[in-house]
């Protein structure tokens, strides 16, 4: 039997818990993933972010102490663990391992669905996805969030923001900060972006509000989204 193709997904916490946990999204996401496993010979490494939960807890911590960047980072990391456990447990027996927090262990795993979360301070789960790609020598990552494209500026602030369907890492990195800050809200964090450029990894940005786009990309059909490479 042909070996299953590994697919890495950086799943934004904003999709899992936009305000409250979103069981409808989780069910629809699980259905797409398991269909890909069963009918398209794929296996998945899904790294779950913290999203709004992360920022809420970081803000609360900052009000209780003069929190260092490292402590704020750890608070964000723990929030990704909670979100990831929600996703993992929703897969039942299809995701039997506990969540992965150390990217170096993924090469030892053989399950069709592996769920991961934040690892160490200094970056977001985007970087963890890049580190996993490096471990298994993958050259593509799918980033799923609540935005449909990468834009040249924040569309929530600038109504004239231009969507970018294809952009180079050099151009993308020129539009964002080069420094990591806990709770950053960017399409892809600066540490992950720098490492992706060095490794020649392509990242595809797809909105989780239309999961058919995810399937279309995976099976090589036309899709709506952005590609940075």
Secondary structure, DSSP 8 states (H G I E B T S, - for coil): ----EEEEEEE-HHHHBSSSB-HHHHHHHHHHHHHHHHHS-EEEEEEE--HHHHHHHHHHHHHHS---HHHHHHHHHHHHHHHHHHHHHHTGGGG-S--B--GGGGGG---SEEEE---SSSS-HHHHHHHHHHHHT--EEEEEES-SSEESS-TTT-TT--EESEE-HHHHHHHS-SS--TT---SS-HHHHHHHHHHT-EEEEEETT-HHHHHHHHTT----SEEE-
